[in-house]
Amino acid sequence: MTVAGIEFPGRCPDKCPGHDDEVGQGGMCHRCPVFNCEEVVDTDGKPFRLLEPNEYRKDWAEAWKRWFDGDLRGRPVLHS
């Protein structure tokens, strides 16, 4: 999947430490380009995304790409 012009996995990696986060807006997943831009199907069978891939912040996409290409340790450093 291409997000902000950068190629990412089509789904969340199995070894992502975000799987251990509590569910909620403070969790790691809520900032992740894969989580936010992946197309999913709602209960009515309609596809949707939280964000369109071209709407995701480029600087955050770059930080996540470095993290995904690394060893998935720690957390990506995202600036506000």
N, C-alpha and C positions, 0 to 999 in steps of 0.2 A: 504494500500500500504506500502511496506517495502522499506525504503530509508536508506542507510548506516547501515543496520542491525536493524533499529528502525521502529516500526509500526506507521503509520500516517493515518489520515482520507483519504478516497479515493477521496475526493473532498474538495474544499475550504469551511470552515464553514460559514454559513450565517451571523454570527455576527462578522466576521473578520473585524477589522478596516481598513485593507488594501483596502477594497472596496472603501473607500473615497479618496484614493491616486490618484494623477494625473497619467495618463498613461505615461509611460516612464521608462527608465532604473533606475531612482532614486527611483522608487516606491518600496514599501515593497514587493510586489508580486515577483519581479525579484530576490529575495533572498530566497524565500519560497521553501521548498522541494516539497510541493504539486504542486505548479505552475510549477516548473522546471522538475519534474519527472512524472507528470501525462501524461498518453498516450492520445493523441488527434488525430483527423483525419484532414488531410489537405484537400484542395479544390479538390484534385484528388481522395479523398477517401482512401488515404494511411495513416496508423497510424505512428505517430512519437512522440518523446519526445525531449525536449531541452537538457536534461541530462539523462543518464542512472542512475537508483537508486544507483548503486554501485560506481558511479563517484562523487556523492555529498559528500561534506566535512562532516566527522563524527562529528567534534566539532560543526559545525553549526547545524547539524541534532539534536544533543543533546540539544542545546539552543532552537531550535524551538519546540522540544518535551516538554520541561519544559513549554514553553509559551502556546502551545496547551492544555496541561493538566491543566494549570492554568486558569485564567479568561480572557485571550486574551486582557488584558489591556496593554497599552504602546506598546513597540516594543521589540522583542527579542534582546538580547545583542549578537552581532556577532563580533568577533575579526578578523582582517585581517591577 
